[in-house]
Amino acid sequence: VIMICMSFTTLLIIWTAADRISQGAMAIGQMMAFMQYTAQVMASFVNLTMIFTMFPRAVVSARRIREILDAKPVIVDPENAVSFNPEKRGEIVFDQVSFRYPHANEDVLHEISFTAKAGTVTAFIGSTGSGKSTLINLIPRLYDVTRGSILIDGVDIRQVTQQALRSKIGFVPQKGMLLSGTIHDNLIFGARDADETIIEKAVNTAQAANFIKEKEGQSSFRLSQNATNLSGGQKQRLSIARALVKQADIYIFDDSFSALDFKTDAALRKALHKEVSESTLLIVGQRVATIMHADQIIVLEQGRIAGIGKHHDLLKTCPVYYEIASSQ
């Protein structure tokens, strides 16, 4: 309607001015000035109509922002936090742990119990949706258990601060997230004051030294957003190196070797066993070759433990594990 009014107004000005111009009582420039002024006035009405379309959107957006700002964190620090025993390093105990997501009708983990002793490697394997990633996400308190408890060095993780808990953990998620910036910036993300010797050792352990040396500027090479200028395997190796720089008591690798070829995978696991032998390693894997040399393998099936043991024992006693191994 506004645009139609603008068009008819322009026509009216031309119709009125045409006779005056022909009589010499008005110049063409004056008519053009009238048209310009009228267009500016009408443009204001166009902007006014835009408000009516933008205002409802703004109200909905503001409501959504307010919901986020008013949301209260579910994971909170205890009022009377306790401290970890500095003499202990990384023993993890799951005691009858069950978990369900908020507003879900049933548990996704059922009465999980096991012990991962300090200095050992514990691996998790199972079909898609069996609860592997959910289980290890409970350790850094990305979620809180529904029933049961998780103990680290004899202390319930809900009794310590999140900072104290997560300072003990080097976590490599399923999809390693690298930030824009240099390779060096990403490596020291979890330990800003890390020594260059520690960084070099972590890079070598993660089998990332070769491809870093090939990059222009080496560790000063700039990564794009989400590291799109690196391959999937290079991203995973950098994510692993970043966790190792932290020199944590506990390392969690959530299917972090999936993009690596078998040769690199084997070399990386061998280096891990050698360099972080005093730390507790938790490895989630899809490939039996990745986890077969672990001190204990925990087989999950529909949120329950289907078997615990070493590779050769599980082949004989656990049908689920045998099926996975034989398929590979």
Buried (B, 14 or more C-beta within 10 A) or exposed (E): EEEEEBEEBBEEBEEEBEEEBEEEEBEEEEBEEBBEEBEEEBEEEEEEEEEEEEEEEEEEEEEEEEEEEEEEEEEEBEEEBEEBEEEEBBBBBBBEBBBBEEEEEEBBBBBBEBBBEBBBBBBBBBBEEBBBBBBBBBBBBBBEBBBBBBBBBEBBBBBBBBEBBBBBBBBBBBBBEBEEBBBBBBBBBBBEEBEEEBBBBBBBBBBBBEBBEEBEEEBEBEBEEEBEEBEEBBBBBBBBBBBBBBBBBBBBBBBBBBBBEEEBBBBBBEBBEEBBEEBBBBBBBBBBBBBBBBEBBBBBBBBBBBBBBEBEBBBEEBEBBBEBBEEE
